[in-house]
Amino acid sequence: MHDDDSPSGTGTGTAQSVAALFSHGRLTAIPRKTARREQVLTHLAETLFERDRTYNEREVNEALHTVHDDAAALRRYLVIGGMLTRTRDGSSYHRAR
């Protein structure tokens, strides 16, 4: 059974589900399924970005590179998902949740 096919729970089950996608602190793949990807993105937003801090794009990329090589895709998913907000010109980011 593929990992994305397993039922996702809440609470500890979700934390374990997200943890299963990491190996040695690195995200092994960006999940294709929306719900699964949202779990990972929420985890990344909460663990990599402080609520009341402004980040520039370089800082966001550096933080995301610590967990996955495709920082641009993760950054885009975080913005589209509403977990990071971005100024219109893309010069600064804030954690939304």
C-alpha positions as CSV (number, residue, x, y, z in Angstrom):
1,M,0.0,0.0,0.0
2,H,1.3,3.4,-0.9
3,D,1.8,5.8,2.0
4,D,-0.6,8.4,0.4
5,D,-3.4,5.7,0.4
6,S,-3.3,5.3,4.2
7,P,-6.1,7.1,6.1
8,S,-5.1,10.3,7.8
9,G,-6.1,11.0,11.3
10,T,-6.0,13.9,13.6
11,G,-3.8,14.7,16.5
12,T,-1.0,12.2,17.0
13,G,-2.0,10.3,14.0
14,T,-1.5,13.4,11.8
15,A,1.9,14.1,13.4
16,Q,3.0,10.5,12.8
17,S,1.6,10.7,9.2
18,V,3.7,13.8,8.6
19,A,6.7,12.4,10.3
20,A,6.5,9.3,7.9
21,L,7.3,11.7,5.0
22,F,10.6,12.8,6.5
23,S,13.9,10.9,6.5
24,H,16.8,12.4,8.6
25,G,15.0,15.7,8.8
26,R,14.4,16.0,5.1
27,L,11.1,15.7,3.3
28,T,11.4,12.7,1.0
29,A,8.8,13.9,-1.5
30,I,6.1,16.6,-1.8
31,P,2.8,14.8,-1.5
32,R,0.6,14.8,-4.5
33,K,-2.7,14.5,-2.6
34,T,-4.0,17.8,-1.5
35,A,-5.0,16.9,2.0
36,R,-1.6,15.1,2.7
37,R,0.3,18.1,1.2
38,E,-1.6,20.5,3.4
39,Q,-0.6,18.5,6.5
40,V,3.0,18.8,5.5
41,L,2.7,22.5,4.6
42,T,1.1,23.3,7.9
43,H,3.9,21.4,9.7
44,L,6.5,23.4,7.7
45,A,4.8,26.7,8.3
46,E,4.6,26.0,12.1
47,T,8.1,24.7,12.5
48,L,10.1,26.9,10.1
49,F,8.5,30.3,10.4
50,E,7.7,32.6,13.4
51,R,4.3,34.2,13.5
52,D,5.3,37.8,14.0
53,R,8.3,38.0,11.8
54,T,8.8,39.3,8.3
55,Y,10.9,37.2,5.9
56,N,12.4,38.1,2.6
57,E,12.4,35.5,-0.3
58,R,16.0,34.5,0.4
59,E,15.2,33.7,4.0
60,V,12.1,31.7,3.1
61,N,14.1,29.7,0.5
62,E,16.9,29.1,2.9
63,A,14.5,27.7,5.5
64,L,12.7,25.5,3.0
65,H,16.0,24.2,1.6
66,T,16.7,22.8,5.0
67,V,14.0,20.2,4.4
68,H,13.7,19.9,0.6
69,D,15.6,20.9,-2.6
70,D,12.6,22.3,-4.3
71,A,12.1,25.4,-2.1
72,A,10.3,27.3,-4.9
73,A,7.6,24.7,-5.1
74,L,7.1,24.5,-1.3
75,R,7.1,28.4,-1.2
76,R,4.5,28.5,-3.9
77,Y,2.3,25.8,-2.2
78,L,2.6,27.7,1.2
79,V,1.4,30.9,-0.4
80,I,-1.4,29.3,-2.5
81,G,-2.5,27.4,0.6
82,G,-2.7,30.6,2.7
83,M,0.0,29.5,5.2
84,L,2.4,32.2,4.1
85,T,1.3,35.6,2.9
86,R,3.3,37.6,0.4
87,T,3.4,41.2,-0.5
88,R,2.3,42.0,-4.0
89,D,5.8,42.6,-5.2
90,G,7.1,39.4,-3.5
91,S,9.6,41.2,-1.4
92,S,8.3,40.0,2.0
93,Y,6.5,37.0,3.5
94,H,4.7,36.4,6.8
95,R,3.3,33.3,8.4
96,A,-0.4,33.5,8.2
97,R,-1.5,30.8,10.7
